[in-house]
Amino acid sequence: MNKSSSRPRETKAAGFDPHALLEKRLRERRKQEGIPDGVDPSEPISSEVFSARALCEVSASRLVANARAISELVPGRALLPMVKANAYGHGASWAVTQLLGGLDSIYAFGVASLEEGAELREEVPLLGRRRIPIVAFSGTGPFTSEKGAYCEHFGLTPVLYTEEDFRRFLKEGWAARVQYHLKFNTGMNRLGLPVESIQRVRSELSKLDPEQRPQGVLSHLAMAEAADSALTRKQVEKFTQIRRELEPVSPASQFHLANSSAIWNAQELGISELTDLVRPGLALYGVTPWGGAPMRGISPVLRLSAEVVQVHTLKAGESVGYGAQFKVPGSAQKPVRVAILNCGYADGLPRLLKGVGGATGGQAWLGGRAVRFLGVISMDMSAVECGDSVRPGDRAELLGPQIDPWTQAQAAQTIPYELLTSITARVRRREGP
């Protein structure tokens, strides 16, 4: 991109990028036909073509600021940012690049699968082959020699979470070739070695050379938003026991337990004393760990918007959308002004945000105020109520600073995680302020 250009930079979405391909082909055609005077061939040229579709903007400055705010909540703890699921829909390679360029407290990055880790290693030169660990939290078991070779080739750190996998890992000599973490099940009851295996694990670790012992030991809190719950207290007690037993035989291991909710309750849970690093996920992207939680210095990184492509005025008895599920009451004294947005469920906008009957449904921010959806969300379009000042070409915010993600998620009967990770590949992406 031309440094003098004020146009925002495009960011890569997961999978095929039709916008980048079109720009490339149009630029090649310009070169073949001769570039008109005053036209810079390095300038993006697809903005006008795609201006009417949904747009996902991500802010690098907000992402880095969020990471710094999180670090202040847990002083002295290193960060293991979770960038799985394409960095919660924000773009994994983009997020990793921004964080590496803006922070010096990064211990590693967390992904869900070996494939996600390999993609990062290939696409982000700043990671280097070995310099910054990439921890694969799932998809590593049942462990096989093929997975071991894959981890060795791409410099990935698998999380081992069964005794069978741990024994095989040691028997086949992978501890001398691949760094690894051990996960214990303290009460989440998804993945993890049983706490009852601590003594067996301790015995095995004591036989290994120091450099072959786990780089990390971890567990996962099931409801850290409730710091005083019986389950949370029980999990913290068990993790304390794990650390007490294993730290003497593996003193270099990094012990970690805290997700975003635990970071928000760091003082209540004693996170700084209990762990060496923290694993921010949702909060890293500017969404509070639970609805109504304090922001604590973070702000939304992502803004999803759609352009108004047409405006209608509906009179009493008229409807909008499939099935006529929103209809202006026959007794209405005033007509209803409706803005049609070029965004639907094929872009990741949940159908449950619909506004039908007496249901409020979801909201958009348009014309300086929150407005309701009207009728059903269709595949490519949706309708919202709007004021007299709204015109085609205006943009409606569907997720972002003006639309609380927890409120929007509640209207869609889901959680912000799903809203963010459901934004599809056909939504155009670029960097925003």
N, C-alpha and C positions, 0 to 999 in steps of 0.2 A: 504494500500500500504506500502511496506517495506520502511522505511525512508532512507535506503542507496541506493534505486533504483533511477536511473536518468530518468526513463521513466515518461512521463507526466501522470498526473492523468486524468482518464475519468470523464466527467461531464454528468449529466443526460439531455437527450433531452426529449421533450414532448412525452408522450405516451410510447408505448412498446419499450424496449431497447434490441434488439437482441444480441448486442455485450456482454452486461453484462450477459445475459442468457447463451450464449455459453461459456463464461469464467467459469461460475459457473458449468456447466455440465462437461466441460473438466477437471476442477480441481477435481470434484468428481470422475471422472474416474481415474485420476492419483492416488488418494488416494486408490481406490479399487485395482489398479494394482501394487501399490508400487511406491514410488517416486524415480527416479534415483538419484544417488549420485550427489551433487552439484546443484540440482534444488530446488529453493525456491518456495514452493507451494503458497506463497502469491503474487508472481509476476504475473502481467497481462500476459496472454498467447494467447490472440486473435490478437495481433498486426500484426503478420505475415499473418494471415488469411485474415484480412480486409485491408491490406495496399494499395490495388489498388483502393479502392472506394474513393469517395469524403470525405474530412476531414474538419471539422469546429473547429478551435482553438480559444479559448478565453483567454484573458490576465487579470488576477486579478489585477496585479500592474497597468496596464493602466486604468482599470475601476476606481480604487480608486484615481489615479492621476487625472483623468478627473473630478471626483467629487470635488476634492480639488481645481482644477483650476477654476471650475464654482463658488465655494464658494468665491474665491478671486474677482470675477467679481461683486458680490453682498454682500459686507461685512456686517456681522451681520444678514443676512437673513438665516433662517433655510432651510433645503432641504426636499422636498417631491419628491424623485426620482420616475419616472414613470417606472413601471416594468410590465405593461400590455403586452399582446400578447407574453408571455414567454420572457419578458424583451427584446422586439424587436428582438426576435430570438436568444438571447444570453443565455437563460436559467434563468428563474425567481428566482428559489430557489438558484441557484449558485450566481446570481448577488446580491440578498439580503444578503446572507451570507457574501460575500466579503465586501460589503459596511458597514454592521454592525460591522465587525471586523476591519475595517480600518478608520472609521470616528466617530466623536462624535456630528456631526451637523445634524443628521437625525431626522426629526420631525415625519415622517410617510412614508409609501410607497403607491403608487397609482396603482390601477388595474382597469380594465374595467368592471369586473363582480363580482358578489358575489362568483361564483365558483372559479375564479382565487384567490380571497382573502382567501377562505377556504383552498385551496390547499397550499398556502404559510404558513398559520397558522399551518397546520399539518406537513409540511415538514421542516420548519426552526425553530429548538428549540430556537435559539437566540431571535426570535421575542417575545416569551412568549405569554401567552393567552391575556394579556391586555397591556403589557408594551409599545409596539410600535404600534401605530394605523395603520390599513390598510384601506385606503379610496377607496371605490368602486364608480367610477365616472359615470357609466351608468349601465343599467341592474337592477336598484333599483326601477324603476317605471313601471307600476302603483304600488304603495306601498301597500302591504297586510300584514296581521298579520303573515302569514307564512314567509314572507321575514323578518319581524321584529324578529321573533323567530330565524331564521337562523343567522341574524346579532348578536343577543345576544349570541347565542351558540358559534360562531366562533370569537367573538370579532371584528366584522367588523363595519366600519363607513360608512353608506350610504350617498350619496349625494342626497338631495331632490331637484327636479327641476320643480315641478308644485305646484300651490296653493292647488290643490285638495289633493296631497300627503302630503303636509305640514299640512293641517288641519286634515287629517286622522291620521297622525303621532302623533299629539298633542292630539286629541280626544281619541285615544286608549291608551294613557299613555306611549308611547314609549320613549318620551323625558326623562323620569325618569330612563329608562333602557338601552338605546342605545345612544351613542354619534353620532352626525350627522353634516353634512355641508349643507349649503344652497347655491344653484347656481342660479345666475341671468343672464338673457340674455341681454347683452349690445350691441349686433349687429351681433354676429355669426349666430343667428337664427337657432340653432339646439336645444339645451336643455337650460332650465333656466326659472325662474320666470320672469315675465315682470317687468321692472324697475318701472312701474306705481303702482306696488303692494307694494312698499317700506313702505308706511304709514300703510297699513293693517298688514304687517309683523311686523313692529315696535310695533304696538299695541298688537299683540299676544305675542311677546317676552317680553314685559314689564309686562305681567301677570305671567310669569314663574319664578320659583326659579332660581337663577343665574347658578346653576349647570345643569339646563335643557335647557339652551340656546345653540345655535349652537357652536360646537367646531371650525368651520370655515365658512367663507363666501367667495364665489369665483365667478369668471367669466372666460371667455376664449376669447383671442384675435384671430381674424380671419386672420390678416395679419400683425403680429408684425414685420416681416422682413422689412416692409415699415413704419418706425416709424413716418414719417411725412405725411402719407396718411390721407385723411379726415375720413375714417372709423376708423383707429386706434386712431386718436385724439378724435373722438366721443366716442369710447368705454372707453378710459381712463377718459374722463369727466364724463361719466355715473358711472363708478366704483368709482370715487372720491366722487360722490354724494351718492352712496350706503354706502360707508364707513362713510361719514359724518353723515348720518342719523341713521345708525345701531350701530356704535361703542359706542355711549353713553349708549344704553340699553343692549349691549352685549360686554362689554370691554374686556372680556377674549377671544373673538373669534379671530382666525387667518385669516386675509384677504389675499387672494392670487389670482394672475392674470397671472403671468409670466411663459410662456413656454420657450423652448430653444431660440427661436427667440427674445423674449422679454428680456431674460437675456443678449443676445448679444447686444441689444440696451438699456441696463439698464439705462445708463446716459441720453439718449435722452428721454426716457419715464418716468424717475423719479421713477424707480422701488423701490429703497431703501426707498423712502418716502411713496410710495403708498401701499406697501405690507409688510407682516411679514415673508413670506416664498416664495420660488420659486419652480417650478415643472419642473426640467430638464428631457427631454426625449431623443431625438435623439443625442444631444450634449454629454450626459452622456456616450454614447457608441462610442464617438470619431468621429462623423460625424457632420460637420458644419450645422447650421440650414437652410441654403440656399446655393445654388451653388455659389462658389466664395467668400464666407464669410471667414474672417480671422480665423485661427485655435485657437488662443488665449489659447494655452497651452494644448489642447486636442489632442489625437491620437487614431486611430482606435483600438477598443477592439477585434474585430473579424477578423479572416483571414479564408477565404474559399479557399481551394485548391483542386486540383485533380491530380492524378498521370498519367504520360504519360505511356500508355500501349503498344503502337506501333508507329513506325515512317515509313512514306511512302515518296517516291520521285515521284512526278507527272510530267510527261512530257507534252509537248504541246498537247492539245486536251483531256487530261485525266481529270476526275472529282473526287469529293469526296462527299459522303453522299447521302441521299435520294433525288430523283428527279434530281440528277446531277446539282444542282443549283449553284455550283461553278465549273468552268471549266478553266483550264489553257489555255489562248489564243493560238490559233494556230501559232501566230506570235512570241510567247515567245522565247527568246534566251536562257533563263536559266530554268531549272526545278524548281518546287516549292516543298520545303520540308514540310511535314505535320505531326504534332503530334496528335495522337488520345488520348483524355482525357476521363477518366472513370467518367464522370459527364454529366448529361443531364437535361431535364426539369422535370423529376420525382425527381430530387434532389433539384429543385428550381432554376435552371439556365434558365432564360427566353428565349423562342424561338426567341424573337425579337432581341437578340444579334447576330443573324445569319449574316454571311457575304456572300451575294449573289449579282450577277451582279456587278454593280459598287458601291454598298453600302459598307460603311466602317464597320458598325456593331459595336459590342463590342470588348473589348480587354482582354487579359490575360497577366500576367507577367511570362515569361519563358526564361530561358537562359540569365538572366540579362537584358532583354529589354521587352518593350511592343510589343505584337504581335496580329494580327487580327484573328478573327474567320473566318473559311472558310466553306461555305455551311450552311445547316440548323442544328439547335440544335435538336438532336433526344432524345428519352426518357432517355436513359442511357449513351449516349456518345456525344461528340462534337469534332470538329477538329479545330486546330489553326495552323497558319504558324509558322515555327520554323527555327532556325539556324542549322548549321552543327554540333555544339557541343552537341545538345540535344539528350538524349538517353532514352529508356524505364526505368522507375524508377524515373526520374526527376519529380518535382512537378511544376505545373502551378498555380499561384495565380489568383483567379477569383474575389475576394473581399478582401480588406485589405490595408495595408500601401502603397503598390505600385500601386494600382488601385484606382483612385479617384472615390468614390461611386456616386458622382453627375454626373460625365462623363459617368460612366457605366450605371447609371439609365437613363440618357438622350438617350443613344443608344437603350435602351430597352423600350423607350417611357413611362417611369414611374418615380418613386422617390425612394430614398434609403430606405425609410420605407418599401416599398413593397419588395425590394430585400432582406432585412434582415429577414423579417417575413415570406418569402416564402421558406426558407431553410427547407427541409422536414425531417421527423423523421428518414429516413434511412441513412442520412448523419452522419457519425461517429463524435462524439464530444469529445474534451479533452481540458485540460488547456495547454496554450502555454506560451511563455516567456512574 
